[in-house]
Each structure stands twice: as structure tokens, then as C-alpha cells.
Amino acid sequence: MSRLLRFAAVAAALVVLSGIGCKQNSAPEIPVIQGPASARPADTLTYRFTSTDPDGDSVFFMISWGDGSPTELSLASPSGEEFAQTHVYADSATYFIKAKARDSKDAESDWSDSIQVRIGTYPPNAPALPSGPTSCSTGIAYTFKTKALHPLRDSVHIQFSWGDGIVDSFSRPVASNAYFDTSHTWSLPGTYKITARARDAAGFESPWSETLAITVDTAHGTPRGAPYNLVLTAATDSTVNLAWSIDSTPSRYVIYYHSTGPFNYDSIDGTTGLSYVHDPKHHTGQYKVEAVYDTVRVMSDEAPSTAPVENTLRWIPEMSAAGDTGYWWSRSNGQAFLFSMDTLANEDSVDFYITDFAAGFAGPTYSVASPDTAPFDAGGQVPAGYWHANWFTHLDSTATDDSILPRFLQSRYRKAVLLDPLPRFVACYTWDSHYALLDVEDVDTVSGQAYIRTWFQLIPNLRLIEHY
């Protein structure tokens, strides 16, 4: 064999050997795209892209947003895992998004099917036809409900027009396509048309709904009874028992709660009994009870509250200073008063006093103290008697003036606690099981005074002190 032929044979063998074990690279699968189908101009939208590479290679996505912006090439993403990308459309229009996948060896898939996104400003849809009773009587509150779908799934506010010249204000926010119910009372007989509309947070309003025609007459007599004599007590030191009376027999009761602050009443539960235990999660608020007779609902006039009574900042004399030194909370209304501690006639009218436990008022520090320690205090001339024993403790450093107060334990509470450093929050537990909060803002050892604001919980054994 000639040298040239031997060389050709070797080269051919090498070519064959080099092909053994090599595998041809495959392109990634066509991407799947997920994301919102509608939005407002300038909203930041997030879309998710997924593609699997048969060889397990990393995947890059080429994304066409359909708005004339350059096609984007994404960062590498592991095969089969979602890649998220945001985009902002500036103008109102309908756009079509598509993508294709490329692996690390530059093999590409075909373009995906396009998904459509509508960009624009969308008001809520017209609410559903209001539903409720169509035969009503004057002087009775009747409940009606409706719901409205928002194209962007935004929350909506519902407004009812009752056909008697009264149009309600827009309601609190309601989830898109969730029912909102409210009640209305007609004072005159007649035929009325009820309708509703919706508004979103941007101020865009829906058309009015279809109208529900109702007839109101006086044939059904006077309204049946409402719950009355609503009473709040402590079920535990952090839960509330609400009890009431009634002179009729409704099918059930609905409990409403208005958390302390700028909020509205919300229904929290229902019951067929004459009491209900509520866990307000350390909040305070007002309660109402609604009696339900078929579709007729009668709300209680009373609305008792667990919110504490605030007594504004005032200067309280130290035990040795001039003036009335005994601080007392009225058990009927929670208001605070100062009484002299020089006479036993006031031994039932003192809950605490301020002292440096020395003659004079030079300090350098003051304490808040239980009345029963006063006869033994070197700073005053308090006669021995049956002064009440009250207890105090500092709030933790993380507590605020709305925090639930510490549970009374003699291992934690003391007959006197130091007012240092300032400002200082002090919890009080009284001889008759009331909780109170002291906010000590300042002391003046020159004039002998402490600058204090308080909140008093009128419900015995309840540690809730949130206020607004």
C-alpha cells in the first residue's frame, strides 16, 4: 500500500472514531407564557416564561412585547424553571406577547403562540341586580345586597339608590365580585326602584345596575323588637362577653364590631342565644346586636364599648407638695379626680399618689405608690385607715400605650414603682380588679409635681387598653 493510501485510511478511521459517543444538540421546547391579561398604563406587569431543554442546558428567552420595544434576551434560566420578567406599557392598546427559547449552544425553539394583554383604564362593571325582599313595610329596616366585578380585579365601593330620594354614600372597599349588603328603611308607602353602582379606588364609576322594584305599605304593623340592655363583661382578661335582652323571638342575631379608630362596623358572627364571647385580639371597640326576622333586621340602639376612658395630661402634686395629692378614677364613667389624703373621709377615693418617700419633694426621683402605703410614707401626714391596696408595674420597653396590659401577678406587680427613666408607661391593677395605664411624661422636683395622663378600663378584669 502506498504511503498516500495508508494516510487516507488512518484519517478515515480517526473521523469514524471521533464520531463515536457524540450526541446532536436539541433545541429547547417552545416557551409557555403566563401573566396578567389586562392592566392600566404605566403599571409594572410581571410575566413568567418556562421552557425545558431536552439536553438539560440552561435556557435564554427572547421576548417580544408587541409594543415596538426591542426584543429582549433574558438571563440564563435552568431548564424547566420559571423565569420572571417585568414590563411597562405606556399607552392604552391591545398588545401581543410572544417568546422563543435558546439554549447555551444557540439552538432555538420556534416562537410561542402570542398571549394578549389589554392596557387601558377600566371602570367596574355595573353591579348585579340588587336582591332582597320586594314586599316591605314602612318603619322597618330591610337588607339588600349586590356585587360588582372589576376587570382588573380591584376592590370596589358600592352605592345604593333607594328610589325615595335617598342615595347612600359609597361603601367601604369590597373585593371584586364579592357581595356587599346594607339596609334601608322607607317612611312612606309606595312603589320604589332600587339600583346600585360601583366605584374603584381611582374614582372610575360603573353604570347603574338594573332596578329592583319593591312595594312598601303599612299593612304589616309596627317593627318587631330590637335587642336592648347590652352589657359587656370580661369572659377572660382578654376576651369579651356580650349579653343582651329582647322582648320578641327573632330567628337569629348578628353581632357587629367597630374596632377603636376610624373604622366601620363589621359583622363578626351570628348566634341564636342571648350572649356571645368575642376575642378581639387585644383590640378594643364598640358592639351592636341585630335581630333577624326572616328578611327584616332590627339593630340595637345601644353600642357599648371596651375602649378605656382617657384622662388628659395634668400636673399631680407630690405627697409633700401643696394641693390634693390622691388620684382616683370614677367607677361609673372612668373620669379622674384629685382628693386630699389628709382625711379618712377620702380613703375610698384614692387609687394612687406620687411620692419621693421623703420629707419635702426634692426627689431626685419620684414613684407612683399604692394608697395603703401612704400612712407610712415619710413625705406626708396621712392618717392610718383602710386605704385601698393597688398594684403597679412598668411596661416592657417594646410596649406602646395601646399594648394589652400585663396580667396581674403579685410576683410582677408592686405597691410602688419608680418613675425613672421618663417618659414611662406604668400599668395599674386596682383593689376592685380594674386595669389602668399611666403615661408619666415628666416630673418637676422644683415645684413638686408629676405630669401624667391615664386611661381607665371600666370593665373589671379586662386588660385591654387600646385607644384612639
C-alpha positions in Angstrom: 0.0 0.0 0.0 1.4 3.4 -0.9 2.2 5.9 1.8 -0.7 8.1 0.5 -3.3 5.4 0.8 -2.1 4.5 4.3 -2.5 8.1 5.3 -6.0 8.3 3.9 -7.1 5.1 5.7 -5.8 6.5 9.0 -7.6 9.8 8.5 -10.9 8.0 7.8 -10.5 5.8 10.9 -10.0 8.9 13.0 -13.1 10.5 11.6 -15.1 7.4 12.5 -13.7 7.2 16.0 -14.2 10.9 16.6 -18.0 10.5 15.9 -18.4 7.6 18.4 -20.2 8.9 21.6 -21.2 12.4 20.2 -24.8 13.4 20.6 -26.5 16.1 18.4 -27.7 19.1 20.4 -31.6 19.6 20.6 -33.4 22.9 20.7 -35.4 23.9 23.8 -39.2 23.4 23.8 -41.4 26.3 22.8 -41.9 28.6 25.9 -45.1 28.8 27.9 -46.0 32.4 29.0 -48.2 33.3 32.0 -49.2 36.7 33.2 -51.9 39.4 33.5 -54.3 39.9 30.6 -55.3 43.5 31.5 -53.8 46.4 33.3 -53.5 50.2 33.4 -50.9 52.3 31.5 -47.7 52.6 33.5 -48.5 49.5 35.6 -45.5 47.2 36.2 -46.5 43.8 34.9 -44.8 40.5 35.7 -44.8 37.7 33.2 -43.4 34.2 33.7 -41.7 32.1 31.0 -40.9 28.4 31.1 -39.1 26.1 28.7 -37.5 22.7 29.0 -34.3 21.8 27.2 -34.1 18.1 26.2 -30.3 18.2 27.0 -30.7 19.9 30.3 -28.9 23.1 29.0 -29.7 26.5 30.5 -32.3 28.4 28.6 -32.4 32.0 27.5 -35.7 33.7 26.4 -36.1 36.0 23.5 -39.2 38.1 24.4 -41.2 40.3 22.0 -43.5 42.6 24.0 -45.6 43.7 20.9 -45.2 47.4 21.6 -42.3 48.2 19.3 -39.7 47.9 22.0 -36.6 45.9 21.1 -36.8 42.1 21.5 -35.2 41.2 24.9 -32.8 38.4 25.5 -33.1 37.2 29.1 -30.5 36.0 31.5 -29.9 32.3 31.7 -32.5 30.2 33.5 -32.3 26.5 34.5 -34.1 24.2 32.2 -37.8 23.7 33.2 -37.7 26.5 35.8 -39.8 29.8 35.6 -38.1 33.0 34.6 -39.9 36.2 35.6 -39.6 39.4 33.6 -41.4 42.7 34.2 -42.6 45.2 31.5 -44.4 48.5 31.5 -46.8 49.6 28.7 -47.0 53.3 28.5 -50.1 53.6 26.3 -53.6 52.2 26.1 -53.9 49.5 23.5 -54.0 45.7 23.0 -50.6 44.1 22.8 -49.4 40.6 21.9 -46.5 39.0 23.8 -44.6 36.0 22.4 -41.2 34.4 23.1 -38.8 31.7 21.9 -36.2 29.8 23.8 -32.4 29.5 23.1 -30.0 27.1 24.8 -26.4 27.7 25.7 -25.3 26.1 22.3 -27.5 28.7 20.4 -30.2 26.1 19.4 -33.6 27.9 19.3 -37.2 26.9 19.5 -40.0 28.3 17.4 -41.9 31.4 18.5 -44.6 30.7 21.0 -48.3 31.5 20.5 -49.0 35.1 21.5 -50.8 36.0 24.6 -53.0 39.1 24.6 -52.8 42.0 27.2 -55.2 44.9 27.2 -53.9 48.1 28.6 -56.3 50.8 29.5 -58.3 52.5 32.2 -61.3 50.3 33.2 -64.2 51.2 35.4 -66.0 48.5 37.4 -68.8 46.6 35.6 -72.3 47.5 36.5 -73.4 45.7 39.7 -75.7 42.8 39.6 -79.4 43.4 40.0 -79.9 44.2 43.8 -81.5 41.3 45.7 -83.8 41.4 48.7 -87.5 41.5 49.7 -89.9 43.0 47.2 -92.8 43.5 49.7 -91.9 45.8 52.6 -93.5 47.9 55.3 -92.8 51.4 56.5 -90.6 51.8 59.5 -88.7 48.5 59.2 -85.1 48.1 58.0 -84.7 45.7 55.1 -81.5 44.2 53.8 -80.4 44.2 50.2 -77.2 43.1 48.5 -75.3 43.2 45.2 -71.8 42.7 43.8 -69.7 44.2 41.1 -66.9 42.7 39.1 -63.8 44.9 38.3 -62.0 44.0 35.1 -58.6 44.4 36.9 -59.9 42.6 40.0 -59.5 45.8 42.0 -61.7 46.3 45.1 -64.8 48.4 44.6 -67.1 50.7 46.6 -70.9 50.1 46.3 -73.5 52.8 46.4 -77.3 52.2 46.6 -80.1 54.5 45.4 -83.3 53.6 47.2 -85.8 55.3 45.0 -87.1 57.6 47.7 -84.7 60.4 47.1 -82.0 58.9 49.4 -78.7 57.8 47.8 -76.2 56.2 50.2 -72.5 57.2 50.3 -70.1 54.8 48.7 -69.4 51.8 50.9 -66.1 50.6 52.4 -63.9 48.7 49.9 -65.3 45.3 48.9 -63.4 42.7 46.9 -64.2 42.4 43.2 -67.3 40.3 42.7 -67.9 39.9 46.4 -71.4 40.6 47.9 -72.0 43.8 49.8 -75.2 44.1 51.8 -76.8 47.1 53.6 -80.2 48.0 55.0 -82.7 50.8 54.3 -86.0 52.0 55.9 -88.8 53.6 54.0 -91.0 56.1 55.8 -93.9 56.3 53.3 -95.8 53.6 51.4 -95.4 53.4 47.7 -93.5 51.7 44.9 -89.8 52.2 44.8 -87.0 51.3 42.4 -83.6 50.2 43.9 -80.4 50.4 42.0 -76.7 50.4 42.7 -73.4 51.4 41.1 -69.7 50.8 41.8 -66.6 53.0 42.0 -62.9 51.9 42.2 -60.1 53.5 44.1 -59.1 55.6 41.1 -62.5 57.2 41.1 -63.9 55.4 38.0 -67.6 54.6 38.3 -69.7 51.9 36.7 -73.1 52.4 35.1 -76.1 52.0 37.4 -77.4 48.4 37.7 -80.8 47.2 36.6 -83.5 48.3 39.0 -85.3 46.1 41.6 -89.0 47.3 42.0 -90.4 46.9 45.5 -93.7 47.8 47.2 -93.8 49.4 50.6 -97.1 49.5 52.6 -98.2 49.8 56.2 -100.1 46.6 56.4 -97.6 44.6 58.5 -97.8 46.7 61.7 -95.0 48.1 63.8 -91.4 46.8 63.7 -90.6 43.9 66.0 -88.3 44.4 68.9 -84.6 45.3 68.8 -82.1 43.9 71.3 -81.6 46.1 74.3 -79.7 46.2 77.6 -76.4 45.3 76.0 -73.9 44.5 78.7 -70.1 43.9 78.3 -68.2 41.8 80.8 -64.8 40.1 80.8 -65.1 36.5 79.7 -61.3 36.2 80.3 -58.9 39.0 80.9 -58.5 39.5 77.1 -61.9 38.3 75.7 -65.3 40.0 75.9 -68.7 38.6 76.8 -71.6 40.5 75.2 -75.1 39.8 76.6 -78.5 41.4 75.8 -82.2 41.2 76.3 -85.1 41.2 73.8 -88.9 41.1 74.0 -89.6 39.0 70.9 -88.2 35.9 69.2 -86.1 36.5 66.1 -84.6 33.6 64.1 -81.1 34.6 65.0 -78.8 37.5 65.9 -75.9 39.1 64.1 -73.0 40.6 66.1 -71.4 43.8 64.8 -68.0 45.1 66.0 -66.4 48.5 65.4 -62.7 48.5 66.2 -61.5 51.6 68.1 -60.3 54.1 65.5 -61.6 55.4 62.1 -63.3 52.2 61.1 -66.8 51.0 60.3 -69.0 48.3 61.9 -68.4 44.8 60.5 -70.5 41.7 61.2 -68.3 39.3 63.0 -70.6 36.3 63.8 -74.1 35.1 64.4 -75.8 33.3 67.2 -79.3 32.1 68.3 -78.5 32.8 72.0 -78.6 35.9 74.1 -74.9 36.2 74.6 -71.7 36.0 72.6 -68.0 35.7 73.5 -65.6 37.7 71.3 -61.8 37.5 71.1 -60.8 41.0 69.8 -57.1 40.0 69.5 -56.1 42.7 72.1 -58.1 45.4 70.4 -61.0 47.4 71.9 -64.2 48.6 70.2 -67.9 49.0 70.2 -70.6 46.3 69.8 -74.1 46.2 68.4 -76.5 43.3 68.0 -79.0 42.9 65.2 -82.1 40.8 65.5 -83.0 39.0 62.3 -86.7 38.2 61.5 -86.7 36.5 58.0 -85.5 39.4 55.8 -86.3 42.0 58.4 -83.4 43.2 60.6 -83.7 45.4 63.6 -80.5 46.9 65.1 -79.9 47.7 68.7 -79.7 51.4 69.6 -77.1 50.8 72.2 -73.4 50.3 71.3 -71.3 49.6 74.5 -67.6 49.9 74.2 -64.5 48.3 75.7 -62.3 51.3 74.9 -60.8 52.8 78.0 -61.6 56.3 79.3 -58.8 58.8 78.7 -57.9 61.4 81.2 -55.8 64.2 79.7 -52.3 65.2 80.9 -52.3 67.1 84.2 -49.8 68.0 86.9 -50.3 65.9 90.1 -48.7 67.2 93.3 -46.1 65.1 95.1 -47.2 63.8 98.5 -45.4 66.7 100.3 -46.4 69.5 97.9 -49.4 71.8 98.2 -52.8 70.6 96.9 -54.9 67.5 96.6 -52.5 64.5 96.1 -54.8 61.5 95.8 -55.7 60.4 92.2 -58.9 58.5 91.8 -60.9 57.1 88.8 -64.7 57.1 89.0 -66.0 53.6 88.5 -69.2 54.9 86.8 -67.6 56.9 84.0 -63.8 56.5 84.3 -63.1 60.2 84.8 -60.2 61.1 87.1 -60.4 63.4 90.2 -57.9 64.6 92.8 -58.7 64.3 96.5 -57.0 65.3 99.7 -55.3 62.5 101.6 -55.3 64.4 104.9 -58.7 62.9 105.9 -60.1 59.4 106.2 -63.3 60.6 104.5 -61.4 60.1 101.2 -59.9 56.7 101.8 -62.3 55.2 99.2 -61.4 57.9 96.7 -57.7 57.4 96.0 -56.1 54.9 93.6 -52.5 56.2 93.6 -50.3 59.1 94.7 -46.9 60.4 93.7 -44.0 60.4 96.3 -40.3 60.5 96.8 -40.7 58.7 100.1 -39.0 61.5 101.9 -39.9 64.8 103.6 -40.2 67.6 101.0 -40.4 66.9 97.3 -36.8 67.4 96.2 -36.6 63.9 94.8 -34.3 63.3 93.0 -36.7 60.6 91.7 -40.4 60.1 92.2 -42.5 56.9 92.4 -46.2 56.1 91.9 -47.5 54.3 95.1 -50.5 52.4 96.4 -52.8 54.4 98.8 -52.3 51.9 101.6 -48.6 52.8 101.8 -49.3 56.5 102.4 -49.7 56.4 106.2 -46.2 55.0 106.4 -44.7 57.5 103.9 -42.3 60.0 105.5 -43.3 62.6 102.9 -46.8 63.2 104.2 -49.2 63.3 107.1 -51.8 60.7 106.0 -53.9 59.2 108.8 -54.0 55.4 109.3 -57.1 53.8 107.9 -58.5 51.4 105.3 -56.8 52.9 102.3 -57.0 50.7 99.2 -54.2 48.4 98.1 -53.4 48.9 94.4 -50.6 47.4 92.4 -48.2 48.7 89.7 -45.7 47.5 87.1 -43.6 49.0 84.4 -44.5 48.1 80.8 -41.8 46.3 78.8 -39.6 48.5 76.7 -41.3 47.3 73.5 -44.8 48.1 74.7 -46.8 51.0 73.4 -49.7 52.9 75.0 -52.1 50.6 73.0 -50.5 47.3 74.1 -52.5 44.9 76.2 -51.5 45.4 79.9 -49.6 42.7 81.8 -51.7 40.1 83.6 -51.9 40.8 87.3 -49.4 38.6 89.3 -48.1 39.6 92.7 -44.7 38.4 91.5 -44.7 41.1 88.9 -46.8 44.0 90.3 -45.6 46.1 93.2 -47.1 48.5 95.7 -44.8 51.2 94.3 -42.7 51.6 91.2 -40.0 54.2 90.3 -40.8 56.8 87.6 -37.4 56.7 86.0 -36.4 57.0 83.2 -39.0 59.2 81.6 -41.3 59.2 79.8 -42.6 56.0 81.4 -45.7 53.7 81.0 -47.0 52.1 84.2 -49.8 49.6 84.4 -52.1 49.7 87.4 -54.3 46.9 88.9 -56.8 48.2 91.4 -58.3 46.7 94.5 -61.6 46.0 92.7 -60.0 44.4 89.6 -59.8 47.3 87.2 -56.8 47.8 84.9 -55.5 51.2 84.0 -52.5 52.7 82.2 -50.4 55.7 83.4 -48.4 57.7 80.9 -45.8 59.7 83.0 -44.4 62.3 80.8 -42.3 64.4 83.2 -41.6 65.3 86.9 -40.7 68.7 88.3 -38.8 68.3 91.6 -38.7 72.1 92.0 -42.4 72.6 92.2 -43.1 69.0 93.4 -45.3 67.7 90.5 -45.6 64.9 88.0 -47.1 65.3 84.5 -49.4 62.3 83.9 -52.1 61.1 81.5 -54.2 58.0 82.2 -56.6 55.5 80.6 -59.0 53.6 82.8 -60.8 50.3 81.8 -64.3 50.4 83.1 -64.9 46.7 82.6 -63.4 44.8 85.6 -60.7 42.2 84.9 -60.2 43.2 81.3 -56.6 44.1 80.3 -57.5 45.8 77.0 -56.3 49.4 76.9 -56.2 50.2 73.2 -57.5 53.8 72.5 -57.6 56.3 69.7 
